[in-house]
Each structure stands twice: as C-alpha cells, then as structure tokens.
Amino acid sequence: MYEYYNYEDRAEKARQEEIKRRAEEQKKAEKKAKRTKWLSTIAMAVVFGLIAGGIFVSVNYVNDLFFNRNSKREEISQVKPVEEQPAKEAREEEKKEDKEQDTAGEEKEKSPVEINKAEGVRSEQVNRGADAVNSVSAVAKSAMPSIVSITNKSLQEVQMMFSYETRLFESESEGSGIIVAQDDDEILILTNNHVVDGAQTLTVKFIDDEVCEAQVKGVDATMDVAVIGVPLSELKSTTKNEIKIALIGDSDELEIGEQVVAIGNALGYGQSVTTGIVSALNRDIDMANLDSGLIQTDAAINPGNSGGALLNMRGEVIGVNSAKLSDTTVEGMCYAIPISTAIPIAEDLMNREDREQVAEDEAGYMGIVGVLISEADAEKYNMPEGIYLQQIVEGSPAEEAGLQVGDIIKKFDGLSIASYSDLQEHLKYYRAGEKVDIVIYRQEDGQYTEKTVTITLGKRMD
C-alpha cells in the first residue's frame, strides 16, 4: 500500500511539472510574437515618416527653385529692427556735411521739429524705410528713452463740508511727456496742457529714474498742447547719455487698422506699454479743449498716459495720448492728438520768449468781464469761438485800446484762448505797462471781421 501510494504521488508530480513547463513555453512564445508585431509596426512607421519627409522636402525645393526663389530673401528684408539714433560722432559728421551743402547753395532738408533760437536744432529722425516692420518690444525699447513721467504739484481750493468756507490743499497729479528737441540750454518736452495746468511745481522723471524740476515754456489750451523745458545744467552726464530725442512721424499717412503702440506713465506707476490699432481718424468727441480731428485707438490709454506717445511700428511718434472715453458701456475708445497737428503748435511755443509768473501787484490788467463762446455755442448762434466781452470797465486799458462790448477775443499775444480763466492765467505772466497784441472778432454790418488791437496793460490797483 505504501509503495503504491508513493508511485502515484511521483506520477502526479511529474504530470504537474510537464503542464507548468508547457505553460511557460507558451507564454514565451506569445511574448516573442507580440514583440515581433510591435517592432514591425515601428519599422513601418519610421519608413513611412522618412518617405513623407522626403516628399515634403522635395516639393518645397522644387517650389523654391522654380516658383518662389526670392520670397524668403524678401521676407527677411522686410523685418527690420528699430534703428538706434546715430552716435555722437556720426551726428557731428552729418552736421559737417550739411554745413558744406549749405555753403554750396544746396537746400537743407527740414526736420519736423525746429527751434529757431537754437539755429535749427532738429529731432534726430532716422529714415527707416516705408516697409520697416518691428515687434512691439522693439518699438518700446527704441522709444522708451524719449518718454518721461511728469508730476504736477498744485494747490486746489476745496469747499468744506457743512460750511461756506474753502481751503487750499496741495494736490498731485501724474502725466507723461515726449522729448522732441534740445537747444543749447535745455531739453524740450511735448505734453498736454491739462497735464501741467495750474502747476506750482513740475518735476520730470527720465528713463534712468533721474528726477529734475521743469518749467512751462508755453501752452495752447484750445488744443490741449504744452511744452516744458528742463535745463541741461540740471541733468547728470549719465542721464544725458540715456535719453534721446523722439522720432517724429507723419500722422497724415496713418491708415485705419494700422497697429500702434502707446507708452506713458499709467496711474503714476511708471512707464508702461500697451498696443492696439488705429480704430478711426479725424474723430470728433465732446470734451473740453479736445474735440476734433483726433486719432481713435483701442490701445489702452489711462490716467497718467496723457502727454505720452502713440507710435507706429517704425518707432515714430504719430500722436500725443490725451483722453479715454469712460463709461460702463464703452471699452477700448481712446484718443490722441495727431502729431502733425501738435508739432506746429509746439514749434511756436518753443520759439516764444520765456516768461515767469510776476508778483500779483505787478501783474497786467485789462479791465474786462467775459464768457466763453464754445464750439456748440458758435454753431448755435452763428458766432466765432472765443471770449465774448460782456463788460468793459470804464477808464480801463481795454477801453483805452478801443475794445467794445460784444467783441470776441480769439488770441492773446499769439496764444489761443480756451476760456476766460485761461486768459486771466496768461495775464499772470505779463507785467503792467507791457504792450500786447490781441486778435478779436467784431461784428460789423452783420458780419464778424477779424481785427488786431494793441493794448497797454495796466495795474489792477490803478
């Protein structure tokens, strides 16, 4: 019994081992078959990829060879970086050549910005070519040294709550500016009138964070344009090396849909860059001192951007950022003064005699009471825009000069007048006894005619 049991156990054990061996052999065979299948698939994919790649390269080669030989070369030639301004030595050489051409009787090309007292100091505009195309970052890098931040510290009269008393508080506002010229004495910066309006103190921050005090050179409140100056003597040599004069473009050549870049001191945080397109041209908006012929863009222009640059993709200034239409139903409607409009005004302001505010008891006095005739009033009543004289003080300089009730003052000493308070502000820079030319409109035979009247300013105390 024992031997029989032992035999059956060995037989069963041998049978189980045989079954196990066959199972392992079958598993190995299955793995080998699966591996072979994957290797075949990968090999076929590689072969297919090589064949497809070869066909693609061959087609492109044939296309370039017979149909588009110059396309790549032309495409590369169109993508040009924003050129830097000429080095000092190159500029001196250009001036020398210009001088030689003038001596030979050849006419010298004029720059968009000139200062007569600086013997034609010009913005160093570089001819970039009409087809130059740049990235936003390249435009920003080129233009940043020409853009400044402006801080206006002024005194504001505030009505006190629960009383009729008013108090003066110091107010601070932020804006931007564009370096457009330089003469022997100072850097000249173009900005908006509302950026510098009422300033007791103006400071300018340059690209290297250097801060200098600035003086107002002149303003045109009717067009919201102003020019301020920073003495060269106040600038460090490192700052002079960092800053540069802006490249002035031609806003008359702008097209709707053209890409533009806006740079300015948004919210007073420092220079920031936004981009968009030209949404419309010659746009009219209902806003004081900024109503017609504007560039509309969807590039973000926020408080602090005012006075900054709107640039084309060649890095040229084509507008002065000025306003944003703010409403819960409106988005992306911002406006800039065309540079072709702003530059002639800036040139005139730069060439004017520098003036400082005089003591109150020495300030000029006209002896008039007036009210503004706005554009809307002018259209409604068929009258010229300006300051309508409601009253002439008896025995005043205005009466002695021949001004009459009903006259409309358009300009004071060549400066456009935006409001009656604007006229009073100008008088703070003129002393009693000075003679000033005033352009007026006077109604004669039912028609308004333009006249120029010379007035000798008096003292208010007199």
Secondary structure by P-SEA (a helix, b strand, c coil): caaaaaaaaaaaaaaaaaaaaaaaaaaaaaaaaaaaaaaaaaaaaaaaaaaaaaaaaaaaaaaaaccccaaaaaaaaacccccccccaaaaaaaaaaaaaaaaaccbbbbcccccccccccccccccccccccccaaaaaaaccccbbbbbbbbbbbbbbccccbbbbbbbbbbbccccccccccbbbbbbbccccccccbbbbbccccbbbbbbbcccccccccbbbbbbcccccaaaaaabbbbbbbbcccccccbbbbbbcccccccbbbbbbccccccccccccccccbbbbbcccccccccccccccccccccccbbbbbcccccccbbbbccaaaaaaaaaaaaaccccccccccccccccbbbbbbcaaaaaaacccccccccccccccccccccccccbbbccccccccccaaaaaaaaccccccbbbbbbbccccccbbbbbbbbbbbbbccc
